């Protein structure tokens, strides 16, 4: 999409300015450490950028974002250093350069530019640009935006801040950091802790629902969060995600949505009692008329699922009144997608700590 390409170009330009500004200082610092007569940017590129397929499997691995890539790259640096030192001491390894904070920062920026230059290849199933702004609710509408910015009376995405977001997208940490957005107000609605989140979730989102099943799921979700050992990493169970965002003319809403940035699984849940989704007016009419009306309603339900998948990559799961005879079984399906995490995840902080100990 054109908007996405423009955004990537802006991010790359910002990173290039930082790289050029500090290039001479960094190259001289590395030259001294490596005891070379000269050290060029081409040498730096080979030493750092040329190691991607040594430190990580950058071809086959799907990275959720740059922090995911960088943490695994750092892990590969440390592992490679340990492997080589088994055969004797070595000098000038990238692990040794990374112990110097200014060099680590420069290497991080250099790799980040490369990551965004190859975003499609690095992330493959990257977050859909349409999900950078998620509007949800009815009667009361809120938004969860990545790097929100107020401009000319409306909320937009601050392109210069997207790459600096220090939270996993669409998580409780995201909610705590950016707040929820009311498009009619000039400031975000900030939530700072679980107690405040619980109050909003149960007092507003739960009470706006007319479905006893949706209310039960809201309560189950809050209980799930209370038990979490890493609250801010938990996906936000988003109620009533709006297909047309802020458009006044309502088309579709999904009862609940999980956008799991850890696994890049996007799952919608429809709680569909027959009485509200597939009821037929005039059941005493001729069977032909009844069947035609059922066909129209079924088509609308299926079109809704297809449209959410096409625009947002969201797969929809439907739960019926029959399913809700066992509420715990229904909730286990929500919990499966909420708790799912990619295997072998690490963090930038933990890997830098490992490197500092060499």
C-alpha positions in Angstrom: 0.0 0.0 0.0 1.2 3.5 -0.8 0.7 4.8 2.7 2.8 2.1 4.2 5.6 2.6 1.7 5.7 6.4 2.5 5.9 5.6 6.2 8.8 3.1 5.7 10.7 5.7 3.6 10.3 8.3 6.4 11.5 5.8 9.0 14.5 4.9 6.9 15.4 8.6 6.3 15.3 9.3 10.0 17.6 6.4 10.8 20.0 7.3 7.9 20.4 10.8 9.4 21.4 9.3 12.7 23.8 6.9 11.1 25.5 9.6 9.0 25.7 12.1 11.9 27.8 9.7 14.1 29.6 7.7 11.4 33.0 9.3 11.6 33.2 9.2 15.4 32.1 5.5 15.5 34.5 4.4 12.7 37.4 6.0 14.5 36.4 4.4 17.8 36.3 0.9 16.2 39.6 1.6 14.3 41.3 2.2 17.7 39.7 -0.9 19.3 40.7 -3.1 16.5 44.1 -1.5 16.1 43.8 -0.9 12.4 45.5 1.8 10.3 42.2 2.6 8.7 38.5 1.5 9.1 35.8 2.3 6.5 32.1 2.1 6.5 32.2 -0.7 4.0 34.3 -2.7 6.6 31.7 -1.9 9.3 28.9 -3.0 7.0 30.6 -6.3 6.4 31.4 -6.9 10.1 27.9 -6.1 11.3 25.4 -6.3 8.5 27.2 -9.2 6.8 26.6 -11.4 9.9 22.8 -11.6 9.7 22.7 -15.2 8.5 25.4 -16.2 11.0 23.8 -14.8 14.1 20.1 -15.5 13.1 18.3 -17.3 10.4 17.1 -14.1 8.8 15.7 -16.0 5.7 13.5 -18.6 7.4 12.6 -16.9 10.7 9.6 -14.7 11.0 10.2 -11.7 13.4 7.3 -9.9 15.0 9.1 -6.5 15.1 12.7 -5.1 15.2 13.1 -5.7 19.0 12.4 -9.4 18.3 15.0 -9.4 15.5 17.6 -7.5 17.5 17.2 -9.6 20.6 17.7 -12.8 18.6 20.6 -11.2 16.7 22.3 -10.4 20.1 21.7 -13.9 21.3 23.4 -15.2 18.1 26.4 -12.8 18.7 26.9 -14.1 22.2 26.5 -17.8 21.2 29.0 -17.3 18.3 31.5 -15.7 20.7 31.2 -18.6 23.2 31.6 -21.1 20.4 34.8 -19.4 19.1 36.4 -18.9 22.5 36.4 -22.7 23.1 39.4 -22.8 20.8 41.2 -19.9 22.4 40.9 -16.2 23.1 39.7 -13.9 20.2 39.9 -10.1 19.7 37.6 -7.8 17.9 34.5 -9.9 18.0 31.2 -8.1 17.7 30.3 -9.2 21.2 33.3 -7.2 22.5 32.3 -4.1 20.5 28.7 -4.3 21.9 30.0 -3.9 25.4 30.7 -0.3 24.6 27.3 1.6 24.9 27.9 4.1 22.1 28.9 1.3 19.7 25.9 -0.8 20.8 23.5 2.1 20.1 25.0 2.8 16.7 24.9 -0.9 15.7 21.3 -1.1 16.9 20.3 1.9 14.6 22.3 0.4 11.7 20.5 -2.9 12.0 17.2 -1.2 12.5 17.5 0.6 9.2 18.3 -2.7 7.5 15.3 -4.3 9.2 12.9 -1.7 7.8 14.5 -1.8 4.4 13.7 -5.6 4.4 10.5 -5.4 6.4 8.4 -7.7 4.2 11.1 -10.3 4.3 11.9 -10.0 8.0 8.3 -10.1 9.2 6.5 -11.7 6.3 3.1 -11.8 8.1 3.7 -8.2 9.3 0.9 -6.4 11.2 -1.7 -5.1 8.7 -1.4 -1.3 8.3 -5.2 -1.1 9.0 -4.6 -2.4 12.5 -2.4 0.6 13.5 -5.7 2.2 14.5 -8.3 -0.1 16.1 -11.7 1.5 16.9 -14.1 -0.4 19.1 -17.4 -0.1 20.9 -20.8 1.2 20.2 -22.6 4.2 21.9 -19.2 4.7 23.5 -16.4 4.4 21.0 -12.7 4.2 21.9 -9.5 3.6 19.9 -6.3 1.8 20.6 -3.7 3.5 18.4 0.0 2.8 17.8 1.8 6.1 18.5 -1.3 8.4 18.5 -1.0 12.1 17.7 -3.7 14.8 17.7 -3.6 16.9 14.6 -6.2 19.3 13.2 -9.0 18.0 15.5 -8.5 14.3 14.8 -6.2 11.5 16.0 -3.6 10.1 13.6 -0.5 7.9 13.7 2.7 9.7 14.6 4.9 8.2 11.9 8.1 9.3 13.6 7.3 7.5 16.8 6.1 4.1 15.5 9.5 2.5 15.5 10.1 3.8 19.0 7.1 2.2 20.6 8.4 0.4 23.6 5.5 -2.0 24.1 4.1 -5.0 22.3 1.2 -3.9 20.1 -2.4 -4.4 21.2 -1.4 -5.6 24.7 -2.3 -4.3 28.2 1.1 -2.6 28.1 0.0 -0.8 25.0 -3.1 0.4 26.7 -1.1 1.6 29.8 1.4 3.4 27.6 -0.8 5.1 25.0 -4.2 5.2 26.8 -7.5 4.8 25.0 -8.5 7.4 22.5 -11.8 9.2 22.3 -11.7 11.0 19.0 -13.8 13.9 20.3 -11.3 14.7 23.0 -7.8 16.2 22.7 -6.1 14.0 25.3 -5.9 10.2 25.7 -7.9 8.5 28.4 -5.0 7.1 30.4 -5.1 3.9 32.4 -2.2 3.1 34.7 -2.9 -0.1 36.4 -5.0 -3.3 36.5 -7.4 -1.8 39.1 -8.2 1.1 36.8 -8.4 -1.2 33.7 -10.8 -3.6 35.5 -13.0 -0.7 36.5 -13.3 0.6 32.9 -13.7 -2.9 31.4 -16.4 -4.0 33.8 -18.2 -0.7 34.3 -18.3 0.4 30.7 -17.5 -2.3 28.2 -19.3 -5.1 30.1 -22.3 -3.0 30.9 -22.8 -1.8 27.3 -23.4 -5.4 26.3 -26.9 -6.9 26.3 -25.6 -10.4 26.1 -25.3 -12.4 29.3 -22.6 -14.5 27.5 -20.5 -11.5 26.7 -20.7 -10.3 30.3 -19.5 -13.7 31.4 -16.5 -13.5 29.0 -15.6 -10.1 30.3 -15.5 -11.4 33.9 -13.4 -14.4 32.8 -10.9 -12.1 31.1 -10.4 -9.9 34.2 -9.9 -13.0 36.3 -7.3 -14.2 33.7 -5.5 -10.9 34.0 -5.4 -11.1 37.8 -3.6 -14.4 37.5 -1.0 -13.2 35.0 2.7 -13.1 35.9 3.4 -10.5 33.1 0.4 -8.3 32.9 1.6 -5.8 30.3 2.5 -8.6 27.8 -1.1 -9.9 27.9 -3.2 -9.2 24.7 -6.1 -6.8 25.1 -9.4 -8.7 24.6 -11.0 -6.0 22.5 -14.8 -5.7 22.6 -16.9 -4.7 19.6 -14.1 -4.0 17.0 -15.7 -1.8 14.4 -15.2 -2.7 10.7 -15.5 0.8 9.5 -13.7 2.5 12.4 -15.2 5.9 13.1 -17.7 5.9 10.3 -21.1 6.9 11.7 -22.9 4.4 9.5 -22.5 1.1 11.3 -21.8 -2.0 9.2 -20.2 -4.7 11.3 -18.7 -5.3 14.8 -17.0 -8.3 16.2 -18.0 -9.2 19.7 -14.4 -9.8 20.8 -11.1 -9.7 19.1 -7.6 -10.9 20.1 -4.7 -9.3 18.2 -1.8 -11.4 19.5 1.4 -9.6 18.5 3.5 -12.4 20.0 2.3 -14.9 17.5 0.7 -12.6 14.9 -2.5 -14.5 15.2 -5.6 -12.3 14.8 -8.8 -13.9 16.0 -12.3 -12.6 16.2 -15.1 -14.2 18.3 -18.7 -13.9 17.4 -21.2 -14.9 20.1 -24.2 -15.7 18.0 -27.5 -16.8 19.7 -30.0 -17.7 17.1 -32.4 -15.2 18.6 -30.4 -12.2 17.6 -28.3 -13.3 14.6 -30.5 -15.7 12.6 -34.1 -14.9 13.8 -36.7 -14.9 11.1 -39.7 -12.5 11.0 -43.1 -14.1 10.4 -42.3 -17.7 11.1 -45.9 -18.6 10.1 -45.3 -17.4 6.5 -44.8 -19.8 3.7 -41.6 -22.0 3.9 -40.2 -20.4 0.8 -40.3 -16.9 2.2 -38.7 -18.2 5.5 -35.9 -19.9 3.6 -35.2 -16.8 1.6 -34.9 -14.7 4.7 -32.6 -17.2 6.3 -30.5 -17.3 3.2 -30.1 -13.5 3.3 -29.1 -13.4 7.0 -26.7 -16.3 6.5 -25.1 -14.5 3.6 -24.6 -11.3 5.7 -23.0 -13.3 8.5 -20.6 -15.0 6.1 -19.8 -11.7 4.3 -19.0 -10.2 7.6 -16.4 -12.8 8.3 -14.9 -12.6 4.8 -14.7 -8.8 5.0 -12.8 -8.8 8.4 -10.4 -11.4 7.0 -9.8 -9.5 3.8 -9.2 -6.1 5.4 -7.7 -7.0 8.8 -6.5 -10.6 8.4 -8.8 -11.5 11.3 -10.1 -15.1 11.4 -13.5 -15.4 13.1 -14.7 -18.1 15.5 -18.4 -18.4 16.2 -19.8 -19.6 19.5 -23.5 -20.4 19.9 -25.9 -20.8 22.7 -25.3 -24.5 22.7 -21.5 -23.9 23.2 -22.3 -21.6 26.1 -23.9 -24.4 28.0 -20.3 -25.0 29.1 -18.9 -21.5 29.8 -15.5 -22.9 30.9 -15.1 -24.8 27.7 -15.8 -21.6 25.7 -13.4 -19.5 27.8 -10.7 -22.1 27.3 -10.8 -21.2 23.6 -10.3 -17.5 24.4 -7.5 -18.3 26.8 -5.7 -20.5 24.2 -5.3 -17.5 21.9 -4.6 -15.0 24.7 -1.8 -17.1 26.3 -0.2 -18.2 23.0 3.4 -17.1 22.7 6.1 -17.8 20.1 8.8 -20.3 21.1 12.3 -19.3 22.0 11.6 -15.7 22.6 14.3 -13.6 24.3 14.7 -9.9 25.0 17.2 -7.2 24.1 17.9 -6.5 27.8 18.6 -10.1 28.7 21.0 -10.6 25.8 22.9 -7.3 26.4 23.3 -8.5 30.0 24.8 -11.8 28.8 27.2 -9.9 26.5 28.3 -7.6 29.3 29.5 -10.6 31.2 32.0 -11.8 28.6 
